[in-house]
Amino acid sequence: MTKKKPLTGSHVVGIDLGGTKILAAVVDADGHIVSEAKVKTRPEKGPDAVMERMAEAAREAVQRLKLSWNAIRGVGVGAPGPVDPDAGVVYHTPNLPGWEEVPLASRLSESLGVPVFLENDVNLGTLGEYMLGAGQGTKDMVGIFVGTGIGGGLILAGKLHSGYRHAAAEIGHMILLADGPVCGCGKRGCAEALASRTAIERDIWLGIGAERKSLIPQLTGGDPERLTSGVLAQAMREGDPLVSEIVARAQWHLGLLTASIVNLVDPEMIVFGGGLIEALGDEFLQPIRVTARQYFIQQAGADQVRIVATKLGDHAVVLGAAALARQEAK
Amino acid sequence: MTKKKPLTGSHVVGIDLGGTKILAAVVDADGHIVSEAKVKTRPEKGPDAVMERMAEAAREAVQRLKLSWNAIRGVGVGAPGPVDPDAGVVYHTPNLPGWEEVPLASRLSESLGVPVFLENDVNLGTLGEYMLGAGQGTKDMVGIFVGTGIGGGLILAGKLHSGYRHAAAEIGHMILLADGPVCGCGKRGCAEALASRTAIERDIWLGIGAERKSLIPQLTGGDPERLTSGVLAQAMREGDPLVSEIVARAQWHLGLLTASIVNLVDPEMIVFGGGLIEALGDEFLQPIRVTARQYFIQQAGADQVRIVATKLGDHAVVLGAAALARQEAK
């Protein structure tokens, strides 16, 4: 990272690098987003073009605010897949084809003239919830994000726990059902193979293929692209027997996952995020709580471990990235 | 805790409070045991009598060394079951009937005239291995002790991680097989119900009851008391088909347990302890390594995560208790 000027800026920029879009946000000293810019990622154009678009988005968000770049203390970036936060390097990631050990932090820092800090996106989503969302005031907190996969982050003693190989909080690959269904990772019985959106959708279409009754063909016209979290929520509320059973089974596995994590780490709070949680809220979390609390080995204070929904939703990653920049740009 | 004199002592005392025996050891500034004393616990006589016997054992170990009590800086105690380390209180524990919220640290401190510090015994076994055994030089380390149950400890950033409710590292109750065999805790599919000595013995006697071939009836005379770790090791080495299959299944589950822990916490080292590990050593660990490393989600550096056997064996808890006293008695 280059330090071309003393770090006096009052604002930081958070960037959420996704496979389809890049979101940049300027965040003030109180942790509020004061300006945003969104551009398409176009990952097919390769790392150099994507990094140029990231810099553009950051500059655009700052310009909209009519703020000078001197006001920017640093930039935090959340990238999908494994990264080395110390070296600022993005490893191979399935969402960004062609990215192999890209020194994103130093390259972006050269381009923008301020320090740039890198982390995995779900780790930053967790940091965002910890610093500015549902986890404020806790010391040990776990984030679980249920989407296409299941990702997570671990806050221990007030700090993001990155792990010896920067490989911590791969929560989706804790094993819940030895010899269970095959996971995207090629192994069996991982949480992700049992309770992710992908697992839920797989089981729904298998059920429909076997002619089980469901509202889903009618609600989606049979198009898997139209099976959104909103449609799943609607089907559940209308009592769809297939969807209700499959979602309940996913919730049961998420309860066991929560219990396994609590029995190992004993955090103060578990924050759940992802489309289904945002669509269904507490209705989705309540069965998870019931299962998890039964499986806590220490029953004393079982209800003190709070299991709650994300407060920041889609903005968790940019806010976490901004928080990282503020922590690190000293 | 009472502080009757300035804490200038060069030595500390570690006490391992077990259900059948109490072991006290005097440990010098280099972490060596220089004197020991062992007495029977006699838990049926109640907490007061047991605490008096703990004090006796500590005094005896010091007297044997012809050391003055002024040389003792503090005492660390490892107790079975859940404790509150901050308050120095032992909660209900199945191994010590009649113990309900006993203020062990303050009572023993009054009796001995030095500060007394309390922790759960498997946590201290892990701390012992970290400070003085296999884990020396690491920063993040996990201890897994396979006995009647499966216990463990978590060292994160060089410190014992106790958890929000002092309930961390209940490794035996991470769920590995949703809806699997019933565990002693009343839930299903916990690691302890699949891979503890109790689970292995259960499956062996069930197999024998169903007339499967095994050397065990001959080696033990059919007496479950004589099915020691040594006998299991002998049966395996002689190619006993029933024992080999059941131990291999336990090892497979211990591999999945290791992978679940690594995928969540990403430590530098996993230290295994307990009778079977002491009897079989690396022969027992190798299949666990093979399974675990396949299930690590981040394959980069998979072989950097060391999976090793305890170095301190039976003395891990007293040495961990001594290390705790040295850390805390400032």
Boltz contact constraints between the chains, C-beta under 6 A:
constraints:
  - contact:
      token1: [A, 140]
      token2: [B, 164]
      max_distance: 6.0
  - contact:
      token1: [A, 156]
      token2: [B, 156]
      max_distance: 6.0
  - contact:
      token1: [A, 163]
      token2: [B, 266]
      max_distance: 6.0
  - contact:
      token1: [A, 164]
      token2: [B, 140]
      max_distance: 6.0
  - contact:
      token1: [A, 164]
      token2: [B, 266]
      max_distance: 6.0
  - contact:
      token1: [A, 164]
      token2: [B, 267]
      max_distance: 6.0
  - contact:
      token1: [A, 164]
      token2: [B, 268]
      max_distance: 6.0
  - contact:
      token1: [A, 165]
      token2: [B, 266]
      max_distance: 6.0
  - contact:
      token1: [A, 165]
      token2: [B, 301]
      max_distance: 6.0
  - contact:
      token1: [A, 167]
      token2: [B, 266]
      max_distance: 6.0
  - contact:
      token1: [A, 167]
      token2: [B, 298]
      max_distance: 6.0
  - contact:
      token1: [A, 168]
      token2: [B, 265]
      max_distance: 6.0
  - contact:
      token1: [A, 168]
      token2: [B, 266]
      max_distance: 6.0
  - contact:
      token1: [A, 170]
      token2: [B, 263]
      max_distance: 6.0
  - contact:
      token1: [A, 170]
      token2: [B, 297]
      max_distance: 6.0
  - contact:
      token1: [A, 173]
      token2: [B, 263]
      max_distance: 6.0
  - contact:
      token1: [A, 173]
      token2: [B, 297]
      max_distance: 6.0
  - contact:
      token1: [A, 174]
      token2: [B, 260]
      max_distance: 6.0
  - contact:
      token1: [A, 174]
      token2: [B, 263]
      max_distance: 6.0
  - contact:
      token1: [A, 174]
      token2: [B, 264]
      max_distance: 6.0
  - contact:
      token1: [A, 175]
      token2: [B, 176]
      max_distance: 6.0
  - contact:
      token1: [A, 175]
      token2: [B, 256]
      max_distance: 6.0
  - contact:
      token1: [A, 175]
      token2: [B, 260]
      max_distance: 6.0
  - contact:
      token1: [A, 176]
      token2: [B, 175]
      max_distance: 6.0
  - contact:
      token1: [A, 176]
      token2: [B, 178]
      max_distance: 6.0
  - contact:
      token1: [A, 177]
      token2: [B, 178]
      max_distance: 6.0
  - contact:
      token1: [A, 178]
      token2: [B, 176]
      max_distance: 6.0
  - contact:
      token1: [A, 178]
      token2: [B, 177]
      max_distance: 6.0
  - contact:
      token1: [A, 178]
      token2: [B, 256]
      max_distance: 6.0
  - contact:
      token1: [A, 185]
      token2: [B, 297]
      max_distance: 6.0
  - contact:
      token1: [A, 187]
      token2: [B, 295]
      max_distance: 6.0
  - contact:
      token1: [A, 256]
      token2: [B, 175]
      max_distance: 6.0
  - contact:
      token1: [A, 256]
      token2: [B, 178]
      max_distance: 6.0
  - contact:
      token1: [A, 260]
      token2: [B, 174]
      max_distance: 6.0
  - contact:
      token1: [A, 260]
      token2: [B, 175]
      max_distance: 6.0
  - contact:
      token1: [A, 263]
      token2: [B, 170]
      max_distance: 6.0
  - contact:
      token1: [A, 263]
      token2: [B, 173]
      max_distance: 6.0
  - contact:
      token1: [A, 263]
      token2: [B, 174]
      max_distance: 6.0
  - contact:
      token1: [A, 264]
      token2: [B, 174]
      max_distance: 6.0
  - contact:
      token1: [A, 265]
      token2: [B, 168]
      max_distance: 6.0
  - contact:
      token1: [A, 266]
      token2: [B, 163]
      max_distance: 6.0
  - contact:
      token1: [A, 266]
      token2: [B, 164]
      max_distance: 6.0
  - contact:
      token1: [A, 266]
      token2: [B, 165]
      max_distance: 6.0
  - contact:
      token1: [A, 266]
      token2: [B, 167]
      max_distance: 6.0
  - contact:
      token1: [A, 266]
      token2: [B, 168]
      max_distance: 6.0
  - contact:
      token1: [A, 267]
      token2: [B, 164]
      max_distance: 6.0
  - contact:
      token1: [A, 268]
      token2: [B, 164]
      max_distance: 6.0
  - contact:
      token1: [A, 295]
      token2: [B, 187]
      max_distance: 6.0
  - contact:
      token1: [A, 297]
      token2: [B, 170]
      max_distance: 6.0
  - contact:
      token1: [A, 297]
      token2: [B, 173]
      max_distance: 6.0
  - contact:
      token1: [A, 297]
      token2: [B, 185]
      max_distance: 6.0
  - contact:
      token1: [A, 298]
      token2: [B, 167]
      max_distance: 6.0
  - contact:
      token1: [A, 301]
      token2: [B, 165]
      max_distance: 6.0
